[in-house]
Amino acid sequence: MNQNITRIAESVGRVIVGKNDTIVKLIAAMLCEGHVLLEDVPGVGKTQLITSLSRSIGGKFNRIQLTPDVMPSDIAGFTMMDQKSGEFIYRDGAVMCNFLLADEINRASPKVQSALLEAMEERQISLDGVTHKLPRPFLVMATQNPVETYGTFHLPEAQMDRFFMKLSMGYPSEDEEIKILERTEKHNPINNIESAVMSLDDVLKMQDDVKRIRVTDQVKQYIVKLVNSTRDNRNTILGISPRGSIALYKAAKALAYIYGREYATPDDVKNMACAVLAHRIILSPQGKTAFGTNEAYVEHLLSEIIVPSMSAK
């Protein structure tokens, strides 16, 4: 594994027990400047995971607890008149940071979700005819509870598609849970991260390095075949758009970089496919009956499509 990535993973590992695959994919999303939706039941460590990543990297971290009464100005900020100068000045909203934790995003109203959408897609906000650029890197890490529906708003497909990945941590094993009990006995494990192990400039450099990872024509064709197979298919109502294929292309390059390779392989594509593609699909009634979940459907596609040879790198 790349030494810089190892440092970040080890720092996050001081807080999070196990879940190495989730940690690696979260780091990969950061390297691709992609936003992450972490969907899981309460209490499994979603917020701790996201907070530990932001603490491991020197940068500004904001957290907003989204509820129905949160206003778009809480997200984007607002302009007000300075009583002394008589000029309008901009007051930062939650998005003016490097890492934004949007807790329980499905509790936010559609207006707030729309305000967040521009920041996620354009990496800027527009207020009173003035555009304010967001700092780099900028990463939204949102959480939502999949089992609770009271007081929640459905995330529209357009916004789901803006999330680079959707991840789930799952329950810990018995051994992992014993370690969790021991870590939380005296203090909050987040205090195990005393200082950042990486600067923002280091992250920006790694993001540039990921862009230079080579991808052969065979791997590109493999990505396109996988994405195309979800379109005009009786098992889907909504297939994957080109934004999904671009995301999978970037994710495969990021995984190759993480493991110290200069080129991406079909295995990189397969390892990232469910996290990048599953949330972009809407299954038809027939598809739901046959596969149950979007993830199972993507796994089925991976088993059906021929993996290309990597004889030429």
Wavefront OBJ file of the C-alpha trace (Angstrom):
o trace
v 0.000 0.000 0.000
v 1.135 3.569 -0.746
v 2.990 4.970 2.302
v 0.887 8.131 2.521
v -2.310 6.086 2.357
v -0.979 3.761 5.052
v -0.418 6.734 7.355
v -4.011 7.914 6.881
v -5.463 4.416 7.277
v -3.463 3.781 10.449
v -4.587 7.112 11.895
v -8.258 6.325 11.179
v -7.653 2.831 12.561
v -6.862 4.338 15.974
v -10.561 5.160 16.171
v -12.334 2.637 13.927
v -11.945 -1.072 14.665
v -11.823 -3.210 11.519
v -13.755 -1.953 8.473
v -10.525 -1.696 6.474
v -12.367 -2.011 3.158
v -14.682 0.885 4.048
v -11.716 3.020 5.153
v -9.849 2.353 1.893
v -12.891 3.234 -0.211
v -13.489 6.426 1.753
v -9.876 7.443 1.131
v -10.287 6.569 -2.568
v -13.297 8.889 -2.782
v -11.241 11.679 -1.225
v -8.472 11.123 -3.797
v -11.068 11.509 -6.565
v -12.635 14.612 -4.998
v -15.839 12.618 -4.690
v -18.592 12.883 -2.106
v -19.661 9.923 0.022
v -23.027 8.816 1.389
v -22.633 6.539 4.399
v -25.880 4.662 4.928
v -26.198 2.404 7.945
v -28.127 1.782 11.156
v -27.439 4.079 14.135
v -24.489 3.404 16.405
v -22.073 1.557 14.107
v -19.572 4.419 13.866
v -20.532 6.413 10.769
v -19.843 9.790 12.344
v -16.681 8.538 14.045
v -15.332 7.248 10.726
v -15.875 10.543 8.956
v -14.579 12.650 11.858
v -11.446 10.503 12.186
v -10.613 10.974 8.481
v -10.961 14.749 8.738
v -8.826 14.840 11.907
v -6.121 12.815 10.193
v -5.729 15.530 7.550
v -4.970 19.152 8.332
v -7.905 21.182 7.111
v -11.139 22.831 8.164
v -13.853 20.437 9.312
v -17.509 21.466 9.707
v -20.391 19.380 10.922
v -24.059 20.182 10.505
v -26.867 18.156 12.027
v -29.582 18.279 9.399
v -33.150 18.623 10.615
v -36.337 19.857 8.892
v -35.844 23.363 10.327
v -32.328 23.857 8.907
v -32.345 26.678 6.335
v -30.466 26.910 3.002
v -28.523 29.845 4.466
v -27.143 27.494 7.126
v -25.565 25.540 4.282
v -24.578 28.240 1.796
v -24.163 31.242 4.079
v -25.730 34.673 3.622
v -24.932 38.300 2.829
v -25.581 41.134 5.237
v -24.897 44.841 5.353
v -21.995 46.045 7.443
v -23.361 48.867 9.561
v -20.038 50.753 9.541
v -19.011 50.506 5.889
v -22.466 50.249 4.381
v -21.231 47.377 2.178
v -22.669 43.909 1.878
v -20.430 41.200 3.268
v -20.629 37.432 2.998
v -20.962 35.254 6.092
v -19.760 31.697 5.673
v -22.155 28.792 5.676
v -21.348 25.212 6.632
v -19.953 24.377 3.177
v -16.997 26.770 3.523
v -14.637 24.062 4.674
v -12.565 21.151 3.415
v -14.573 18.378 5.039
v -18.301 18.735 5.630
v -20.129 16.127 7.681
v -23.819 16.349 6.807
v -25.393 14.186 9.484
v -28.753 12.575 8.645
v -28.994 14.225 5.262
v -32.417 12.718 4.562
v -33.864 14.842 7.387
v -33.064 18.037 5.472
v -35.823 19.737 3.484
v -35.711 19.704 -0.335
v -34.621 23.388 -0.340
v -31.620 22.588 1.842
v -30.765 19.567 -0.286
v -30.839 21.814 -3.378
v -28.431 24.272 -1.728
v -26.099 21.411 -0.919
v -26.415 20.072 -4.466
v -24.786 23.140 -6.070
v -21.899 23.005 -3.609
v -21.352 19.296 -4.290
v -21.514 19.564 -8.069
v -20.066 22.997 -8.838
v -17.821 23.378 -5.764
v -19.142 26.900 -5.452
v -22.148 28.771 -4.116
v -23.997 31.684 -5.666
v -25.574 34.388 -3.495
v -27.034 37.699 -4.674
v -25.302 37.403 -8.032
v -21.886 36.701 -6.496
v -20.091 33.360 -6.834
v -18.037 32.104 -3.910
v -15.555 29.322 -4.659
v -15.204 26.544 -2.109
v -11.748 25.610 -0.810
v -9.873 22.589 -2.132
v -10.055 19.817 -1.342
v -13.787 19.837 -0.613
v -15.532 16.652 0.416
v -19.108 16.150 1.604
v -19.555 13.071 3.756
v -23.219 12.516 4.494
v -24.925 9.954 6.710
v -28.425 8.599 6.673
v -30.379 5.961 8.557
v -31.957 3.454 6.137
v -34.589 2.113 8.539
v -36.155 5.324 9.841
v -38.748 7.130 7.725
v -40.543 9.453 10.186
v -39.507 13.061 9.605
v -37.292 12.231 6.623
v -37.258 13.399 3.006
v -36.418 11.104 0.122
v -33.126 12.018 -1.559
v -33.932 12.692 -5.238
v -32.175 10.601 -7.860
v -30.305 13.673 -9.129
v -28.720 14.152 -5.721
v -28.003 10.450 -5.196
v -26.134 10.524 -8.510
v -23.896 13.324 -7.186
v -22.533 11.031 -4.513
v -19.383 9.404 -5.787
v -19.919 6.388 -3.535
v -22.435 4.956 -1.130
v -20.849 2.927 1.663
v -22.099 0.828 4.546
v -20.102 -0.237 7.588
v -22.259 -3.037 8.960
v -22.158 -4.496 12.442
v -18.767 -5.442 13.933
v -17.730 -9.021 14.596
v -17.634 -10.268 18.191
v -13.870 -9.780 18.435
v -14.135 -6.294 16.948
v -16.884 -5.346 19.375
v -14.771 -6.421 22.345
v -12.009 -4.094 21.092
v -14.581 -1.314 20.747
v -15.625 -1.817 24.381
v -12.006 -1.605 25.497
v -11.314 1.540 23.449
v -14.330 3.398 24.783
v -13.735 2.447 28.422
v -11.772 5.568 29.401
v -12.397 8.189 26.721
v -13.820 8.866 23.287
v -11.580 7.023 20.770
v -11.521 10.109 18.537
v -9.050 11.562 21.054
v -6.579 8.886 19.927
v -5.866 11.139 16.923
v -3.772 13.891 18.477
v -2.567 15.551 15.283
v -2.950 15.397 11.520
v -0.718 12.976 9.620
v -1.243 14.688 6.261
v -1.544 18.276 5.041
v -4.029 19.614 2.509
v -1.185 20.167 0.049
v -0.278 16.476 0.394
v -3.852 15.519 -0.428
v -3.947 17.812 -3.473
v -0.689 16.283 -4.713
v -2.079 12.762 -4.302
v -5.210 13.794 -6.211
v -2.989 14.946 -9.083
v -0.969 11.710 -8.905
v -4.149 9.630 -9.212
v -4.977 11.380 -12.488
v -1.715 10.033 -13.947
v -2.576 6.370 -13.290
v -2.763 4.518 -16.623
v -5.899 2.729 -17.799
v -5.751 0.419 -20.808
v -8.398 0.377 -23.534
v -9.471 -3.078 -22.334
v -10.277 -1.772 -18.859
v -12.104 1.239 -20.291
v -14.212 -1.084 -22.453
v -14.909 -3.248 -19.402
v -16.246 -0.222 -17.512
v -18.425 0.850 -20.428
v -19.831 -2.672 -20.940
v -20.689 -2.905 -17.259
v -22.480 0.446 -17.288
v -24.232 -0.187 -20.619
v -25.632 -3.462 -19.324
v -27.819 -1.512 -16.856
v -29.518 0.467 -19.643
v -32.537 -0.728 -21.625
v -32.677 -3.706 -19.298
v -35.889 -5.305 -18.058
v -34.421 -5.470 -14.537
v -33.989 -1.693 -14.279
v -36.173 1.385 -14.523
v -33.176 3.698 -14.383
v -29.750 2.641 -15.607
v -26.376 4.229 -14.958
v -25.523 7.517 -16.681
v -22.101 8.532 -18.051
v -21.477 10.225 -14.698
v -21.446 6.733 -13.188
v -18.930 5.397 -15.698
v -16.680 8.419 -15.087
v -16.883 7.806 -11.338
v -15.997 4.118 -11.717
v -13.095 5.032 -14.005
v -11.726 7.439 -11.401
v -12.328 5.023 -8.528
v -10.387 2.240 -10.263
v -7.445 4.612 -10.760
v -7.586 5.671 -7.115
v -7.545 2.055 -5.902
v -4.551 1.315 -8.125
v -2.750 4.314 -6.618
v -3.617 3.235 -3.081
v -1.986 -0.144 -3.667
v 1.099 1.366 -5.271
v 0.467 0.511 -8.907
v 0.887 2.783 -11.934
v -2.007 1.194 -13.834
v -5.584 0.111 -13.077
v -6.772 -3.463 -13.514
v -10.195 -5.087 -14.005
v -10.001 -6.176 -10.352
v -9.861 -2.525 -9.347
v -13.057 -1.967 -11.327
v -14.734 -4.983 -9.728
v -13.707 -3.954 -6.204
v -15.196 -0.492 -6.633
v -18.256 -1.323 -8.738
v -20.868 -1.840 -6.001
v -19.863 1.226 -3.985
v -19.838 3.468 -7.071
v -22.713 2.088 -9.147
v -25.379 0.445 -6.969
v -26.968 3.663 -5.640
v -27.342 5.023 -9.188
v -29.720 2.231 -10.275
v -33.478 1.902 -9.821
v -34.571 -1.698 -10.122
v -37.822 -2.636 -11.837
v -40.348 -4.811 -9.975
v -38.900 -7.777 -11.875
v -35.386 -6.798 -10.887
v -36.352 -6.442 -7.228
v -37.914 -9.886 -7.272
v -34.907 -11.472 -8.955
v -32.093 -9.754 -7.043
v -33.568 -8.042 -3.989
v -30.949 -5.285 -3.714
v -29.065 -3.044 -6.114
v -25.793 -4.430 -4.783
v -26.821 -7.989 -5.608
v -27.758 -6.866 -9.116
v -24.345 -5.254 -9.669
v -22.634 -8.412 -8.383
v -24.695 -10.389 -10.901
v -23.518 -8.137 -13.732
v -19.898 -8.554 -12.613
v -20.294 -12.325 -12.786
v -21.866 -12.170 -16.245
v -19.522 -9.790 -18.091
v -16.263 -11.245 -19.383
v -13.215 -9.819 -17.617
v -10.657 -8.545 -20.158
v -7.090 -9.794 -20.339
v -4.363 -7.569 -18.918
v -1.569 -8.839 -21.131
v -0.696 -5.268 -22.109
v -0.262 -2.697 -19.376
l 1 2 3 4 5 6 7 8 9 10 11 12 13 14 15 16 17 18 19 20 21 22 23 24 25 26 27 28 29 30 31 32 33 34 35 36 37 38 39 40 41 42 43 44 45 46 47 48 49 50 51 52 53 54 55 56 57 58 59 60 61 62 63 64 65 66 67 68 69 70 71 72 73 74 75 76 77 78 79 80 81 82 83 84 85 86 87 88 89 90 91 92 93 94 95 96 97 98 99 100 101 102 103 104 105 106 107 108 109 110 111 112 113 114 115 116 117 118 119 120 121 122 123 124 125 126 127 128 129 130 131 132 133 134 135 136 137 138 139 140 141 142 143 144 145 146 147 148 149 150 151 152 153 154 155 156 157 158 159 160 161 162 163 164 165 166 167 168 169 170 171 172 173 174 175 176 177 178 179 180 181 182 183 184 185 186 187 188 189 190 191 192 193 194 195 196 197 198 199 200 201 202 203 204 205 206 207 208 209 210 211 212 213 214 215 216 217 218 219 220 221 222 223 224 225 226 227 228 229 230 231 232 233 234 235 236 237 238 239 240 241 242 243 244 245 246 247 248 249 250 251 252 253 254 255 256 257 258 259 260 261 262 263 264 265 266 267 268 269 270 271 272 273 274 275 276 277 278 279 280 281 282 283 284 285 286 287 288 289 290 291 292 293 294 295 296 297 298 299 300 301 302 303 304 305 306 307 308 309 310 311 312 313
